[in-house]
Amino acid sequence: MVVRSALSLSSRMHQQAPTAGIIFHWFRGTDLRLHDNPALERAASLCSQTKSNLVPVFCFDPRYYGESATSEFGSLKCGPKRAKFVLESVLDLRKSLKANGSELLVACARPEDFLAELETIVKDRRTKVVFQDEVCTEERAIEFRVSKIFGSKDKVWGSTLYQLDEIPYEEDLHDLPDSFTPFRNKVEKKCTIHKPLQVPNDLSMPSLDGLDLFKKHAGFIPTLEDLGYTKEQVKFAEEDDPRGVLPFKGGETAALARVKEYIWDKDLLRKYFDTRNGMIGGDYSTKFAPWLAHGCLSPRYVADECKKYEDQRIANKSTYWVVFELLWRDYFKFFALKHGASMFFPGGIINSDKPWKHYPKNVQAWIEGKTGFPLVDANMRELAATGFMSNRGRQNVASFLALELNQDWRYGADYFESVLLDYDVHSNWGNWCAAAGMTGGRLNRFNIVKQSKDYDQHGEYVRHWLPELKDVPTQFVHEPWKMSQFHQTQYNCRLGVDYPNPIAQPYYPKPKSGGGSKNDRRNGGGRGGGKNNRGGKNPNRGRGQRQDMKSLKAGQIRMD
């Protein structure tokens, strides 16, 4: 926690003129931090220029939280584990604001309703609202209502490495490519990542004398029960499954601590490229995603730390690759801005008329991790138990639902929206749209069995999450349907009783010259695998990881 003010909250409040204007800074849930927060910097700057007072606000919107907040597909809009993470993040934000001479007004209300009530109370003062710009339809509809209250809006771009007005595309982004690589190449060549902003110097609050509603909400933080979750959901949220990769705790303080631990204390950045496709444990990848999704951590801060690491320790493909992954987040936010609501349609941005199925029994088997495909089931059970899943797992379970089962991919995206700790609308729906082949270009159909053998070579991961397979040897652990009745008895795993029979025919690409089609060789094993892999003796890589992304050259971290 960075403290900029040495004065107490009470002394700072009473130094302000009672007739000073008020600028509300509306934290939206994707910006829950003080460091490198462009919208907060803008609000503080306006306060300085206009002699106004800053009032930070956050709302737990009942349209998104609680048992009654459900999507059109029937899932909770925000599952209890993510709600707990948000609560922790908001509480940490309040502590940081207090340490900097400010406060945070918290309400369980729609933002447009709560801000309208606050604005009415201080109607004798000049008021304005500042907030971070978001790009999807639901978020835009809410900010439109908020802006109407104040007669204007002051929204500020944030949450990306690169500024929207600096990327080399037209203002409406009609010329933004619909695939990542040309975007990456052009942006890295022509653009520079700005240094992260410091915490604003002056975040002082106005006097709360006579403003009883302000005082009430300055001391309020809801519980999960207050947000509308059941006792069973609250109990589930508060229990950390010991099999999980990390006990994630929300908030900027925890986020910055994780960056320090991963990059500097454990010195893990130097081998990120080699380990990032792992699936067990806390250190195979950065695990920054939940904090990035909620804005507890700035991507520019991470990029800056990677650049410092390069300057002070070592620069290699791993040090660049963390920034490369952050650039994907940028891409999907720009992609969402370009395509709008079409990213949520069954035919995606290409308006495909593909006839998707919806067979609830198969979708439920996928959700519960009972498809009979061990890699899919292990990943889905990890997600259900912890709110987290590896990147490798996400690609496989999405490909399986959309391309093996031919199920409407939106049910998968919707379920992920409900349970992921690191849910952000752009990356989630953009990735699912692409996985279903609804963005055009090459279709990546994953060979689940080959992926299992390549990325969980000895079956440790599937056994970790599927106790039914604990006695099944590596020979069968990725293809249990190949066991005879004798094997099933011998290894304590009866198909259809202890572990499900596969709900779809296993996909084995037909061999062609070189062992399958070009796409199958790249994606059936997921970019890698095969006889010619040369990975040396690196213990951090399984068979398929040795060639994974090898053809892509590392770029440079260019910061001003």
N, C-alpha and C positions, 0 to 999 in steps of 0.2 A: 504494500500500500504506500503510494507516494503522497506525502503531506506537503501542501504548498502554503498553508496558512497557519500561523502560530496563535492567532486570536481565537478565543472561544466563540461558539455559535451565538450565545446570548449577547456578548459584547459587540459582535459584528452586526447582529440584527438591529440593535438599538442605535447604531451609528447611521442607519439609513433614514433618509427623509421619508415621512409617512406618505407623502403624495407622489413619490417616485413611481415611474412606470414599472410594469411587471412583464418579464419575458418568461413564458413557460417553456421549459425544455422537456419535450415529450419523449421519454425513452420507450422504444417500441418492442423491445425483446430481442432484437438482432444487434443491439448496440450497448450491452450492459457493462460498460467500462468507462474509466476516466482517461486512460492513455490513448493517444492517437484516435480521438473521437472528433472528426471534423464538424459534426453538427453541434456538439457541446462547445467546441472552440468558437464556432460562429455565434452561438447564443451568448457566451461570455463576452465576446468582442462587442456584440450589439449592446449589451448591458453597459459596458465601459463607455461606448460612444454616446449613448442616450441617457446616461445616468439612471438606468433602470435596475431593477432587482431581478435576480434569477431564481426561478422556482422549478426545480426538477420534479417530474411526475411520471409514475408508472401505473398502468392499469392491468389487472388480471381480467381480461375480457371474457365474460361468461359464454361468448360464442365459441371459445376455444378450450376452456377448462371445465372439468367436471364430468360426471357420469351422463349428464343430459346433452352435452355438446358432442354431437356425432356428425359424421360426414354423410353424404348421399349414398355411400357404399356400406354404411352401418358401423364403421369403426369410430372409436373415440378420436376426436380431433387432436387431443394431447393425452397420451397415456400417463399413468400416475408416476412412473419413474422420471419421465422428462419434466413433469410438473414439479416434482421435488427438486430437480436440478435447477429449474427456473427460480423456485423459491429461494434456494441457497444463493443463487446469483444476485437476486434482488436484495437480499439481506446483506450480502457482501458489498453491493453497490452503495447501499445506505450507509454502511460503516465507513466506506471510503469518502463519501460526500461529507459526512459528519467530521471526519478527520481533516477535511479541507474547508471547514467553516460553513458547510451547507447542510441540506437535509434532502429527503426524498419523500414526497407525498405518494402514498400507495393506496389504491382502492380496488375493490372487486366490482368493477363496473365497465361498461363500454366506454372507450376513451372519449367519444364525442359527447356522451352524457356527463361524465365527470368533469371534463374541461369546460363544458358549458356552465356547469354549476359553479366552478371556481371563477370563471370569467364574470358571472353575474355578481358574485360577492365583491369583486374588486372593480366594478364597472365605473367607479369614479376615477380610476387610473388608466393610463395608456397600457394596452395589453397587446401581446404578440405571442405566437407559438412557433417554435423551431423544432424540426425533427429530421431524422434520417430518411432519405429517399428510398422507397421500395418500389418494385416494378410490376408485381402481379396484381390481378384484378381485385381480389378480396382486400388486399392491403391498400390499393389505390382508392377503393370505394370508401374505406374508413377514413383515410387522410383527407378525402374530399369533404366529408361531413365535418371533420375537425376544422378544416380551413374555413368553411362557411361561418363557423362561430365567430371567428376573428376577422372575417372579411378579407383575409389575405393568407398567404402561406409562405413559409421560408423553409424549404426543404433542401437538404444538403446531401450530396453524394458521399457514400461511405461504404465500408466493408469489403472493398476490393484493393488489389495491389495497384492497379492502374486507374487513373481518373477517367470517367466517362467522356469528358470533353477533350481528352488528350489522345485517345486511341485513334488510329488512322482510318476511321470510317465516317461515313456521312452521319449527320445528326440523328436521323431516324433509323440508322443501322441497317438499312435495306441491303447494303453491300457487305454486311458481316457474313463470313462464310458459315455454312451449316455443318462444318466439320472442324475439329479442333486444330489439327496440324497447321493448316494455312494461317489460322488466327495466331497461333503461337509464334510461327516464324516471322510474321509481319510485325506483331506487337513487340517481340523481343528485339527486333532489329531497329525499330523506329522510336520506341518509348523507353522512359526511365521511371523506375519506382521511386517515389518521393520518400524522404526520411519520415519516420513516424513523428506525429505531433506530441509535444509534451502535455502534461496535465495543465489546464488553464490556471493562471495565477490567482484569479479572483472568482470564486464560486459562491460568494456570500449571499445569504438569504435575507429577505426583508423581515421587518418585525412582524410577529404573529399576533400582536396585541389587537384584540377585537376580531380576529379571524379564527373563530372557534373551529370551523371546518378544517382549516389548514392545520391547526394544532392536532385535531383528531387523527388526520391521515398521516401526519408526520410521525406519529407513534404507532401506526398500525402495520402489522404484517399478518397475513392470513395463514391458516393451517391448510393442509390438504383437505381436511373435512370442510373448512370454510369454502373451499373452491368447488365442493360438490362431489368429492370422491367417497366411495363407500369404505367401511371399516376394513373390508378384505383388500381393497385396492391400496389403502394407506399402509396396511401391514406389508403387503408385497413391495411397495415402493421403499419402505424403510429397511428392508432386508437386502444385504449385498450377497449375491450368490458367490460362494468361495471359488467356484470354477471360472469366474469372470476374469478378464484381462487386467482390470484396474477397478478400485472402488472410486469411481468418478465423483468429485464434489464440485458443485457449481460455484462460479464466481471468478472475478478478475484475479484475486489473490492466489487461488489455486491454479489458475491458468498460467500466471507468470512463474509460479513455483515449478510447474511441470516443464515449461520451456527451459528454465535454468537446469533442472535435473537432467533432462534428456540431452540437451546440447552440451552443457558445460560440466556438470558434476559427474555424469556417467560417460561422457565423451562418446555418445552413441551416434552422433550425426555422421561421423566419418564412414560408417558402414551401413547407412540407411538403405542405399540402393540394393545391397545384398540381402538384407533381412526383411524388407518391407512386405513381402508376400507371405510372411509367417502367419500363424493363426492361434498360437498359444502363448500367453504371457504378456507382460506389460511393455516390453522393450523392443519387440520386433519392428514396431513403427512408432511414430511420434505420439499418437493418440491425442493430438491437439483438436481433433474435429468437433467434439461437443462444445468446447469453449469458443471455437471459431464460429460455430453455427449460431450461438446466442450472443455473439459480439463481446464476450468476456475477454477475448484475445484478438488483437489486430493482426491481419495477415502481413501488413507492412512491418510490424514489430518483429514477426517471425523472420521475414526476409532480411531485415536489418541484423538480427542476431546471427543468421547464417552467413551474412557478408563479414561480420566481425570475426566469426569463427574461421572463415577462409583467410582473413588477414592475419589472425593470431595463431592458428594451428595448422590447418591443411585445407586446400581447395581440391576437390575431386568431383566425380559424378554424383556421389551421395550428397555432398553439400549443396549442389545445384538442384538435385532432384526433389528436395522438399519444396523449393520454390516452384518447380515445375508442377507439382501437385496442387499448390495453391493457385496456380494460373488456371487450372481446370475450374476452380470455384469462380474465378472471374468470368471465364468463358460462359458458364451456364447462367450467370446473372445477366450478362449482355444478351445471351441467346433468348432468355425469357423476356427481356425488354423488347427485343426485335419481334418475337412471334406472338406475344400476348397469350390469349386464352387458348389458341390452337395447340399449345403444348399439353393441354389437359384433355383434348378430344381423343376418342378411340383411334381415329385415323392420323393423329399427330399433326405435325406441321406440313406433311405431304398430302393430307386429306385422303388417306388411303381408304378404300372401301372393303378392306379385308374383313371377312365375317368372323369376328372373335367369338369364342364360346364363353359361356358362364355356367360351369358345373360346380355348384356350391360344395359338393362332397370333396372334389379334388382340391379346390381352393382351401378348404378347411384342413385337409391332410397336409397340404403345403405349409399352412400356418402353424400347425401343431408339430411339424417335423416327423410326419408319418407317411412319407411318400415311398419308402422302400429304397431310396437312393441315399446312402450314408452321408455323402458330402452335403447334399441339400438338407437332410434332416438335422445333422449336427449344427449347421449354421443357423437354421431356423430355430432350433431349441436354444442356442446361445442368444439369439436376438430376443426371444420371448423372455428369457430369464434375466437378461442384463441390459437390454436396450442397445447393445453394441454388436457389430459384425464386421469382420475384416473386409477390405476392398475386394480381395479375391473371392470371398464368399458371396458378396453382393452381386458380382457379375454372374456367378454360377446360378444362384437361386432365381435371379431375374430371367436369365436365359431359359432355365428349366420351366418356369411358369408360363412364359410367353411363347416360347418356341417348341418346347416338347409337349406341353399340355394344351397349347393354343388357347389359353385362357386370356380373357380380357386383362391386359397388362395393368390397367388402372386400378384393379383390385389389389395388385401387388404394391403399386406406388402408394395407394391409400393406406394399406396396412403398415408400410414403412413409415409413413407420416405419423401414424398413431404411436408407434413404439420406439422409434429411433431416438436415442439421446441427442444425436448430432443432426437431427432433421433440419434442413433448410429447403425451402420450397423450390429454389432454382435447381440445385444440384440433384435433389431427389427426383423430381418430376422430369427434369431434363435427361438424367441418366436412364430412367425407366423408359422414357419415350424412345431413346436411342437403342436400348436393349431390345425393345420390341420391333425394331426396324422401322419406326415411324418418323425418322428424321432423314430418310434417304441414304444413299451411299451403301457401303458394304454391310451386309448383315453378319453379325458376329454370333454364330451358333456354337455354343460351348459343348464339347464332348465331356459330360460330367465324369464318366469313369476315368478318362485320361487325365482330366484335371485332378481328380482325387489321387491318382497314383503319382502325378508330377509334384503336387504341392503338399501332400500328406503322405509321403513315400512309405512310411512304416505304419501308418494308421493311428498315430498317437492322438491326433485331433478328433477323429470320429469316435474313437473309444472314450475320449475325455467327456464327450457330450452324449454318447449313446451307450449306456451301461449294458444294454442287451448284447452288444458286440464285444464285450470285454475279453471273452475267451476265444473269439474268432481269430484265426491266424491271418497274417498279412496277405497270404495267398487269396483269401476270400473276403477280407474285411471291406474292400471297396465294391465287391460284386457278390454279396451274400446269396443272391439267387442262383449262383453256380454251385452251391453246396448240395450234396446229395442228402437223402434222409439220414444216412449214417453219419455224415459230417454234422448235420444239424443237432443230432443227439450228442455226438462227441463234444461239440463246442457249446452246448447249452444255449442254442439259439434256433428255435423252431420258427420257420417262416410262416407268417399268418397267425402266429400265436405270440411269440416273444418279440418278433420284429416283423413289420409288414412286408408282404410281397410288393414288388414294384407296381405302382399305379399306371405306369406307361412302359412301353417297350423300350429297353435300353438302346441308346443311340450309338451305333458303331459305324462311323463313316466308311463307305466302300473304298477299299484301297485302289489307288491309281498309281501311275508312275510316280515314284518318290513317296508313296504312302499316303494317298488322299489328295483331295483338291487343295488348291492354294489356300483357300480360306480355311479348310479343315486343318491344314498343317499349322496355320497361324493361330486359329482360334479353337479348334477342336481340342487342342492341348493348351489353348490360350497362349499363343505366341511362344512357342518353345516346345521342348520335348523331342523325341526321336533319337535315332542312333548317333547322330553327329554332334550332339551337344558336347561342348568342351568347357566345362565349368571348373576345371582344376579340382583341388581338394578343399574348396571353401565349404566348411561345415554348415554355414548359414543358409545354403541353397539346396533345395531338392532338385530332382532331375529337370523339371520343366523350368525352373527359375534360372538355370544357368545361361540360357540364351534370351531370357525375357527382356524385351525392350533394348536388346544389345545394339540393334541397328540405329537407334535414336541417339544422336550425339548430344552431349550436354551443352547447354547454352551458358550464358554468363549472367550473374546477378548484377544488374546495372542500377545503381542507386545514386541520387543526386546528393 
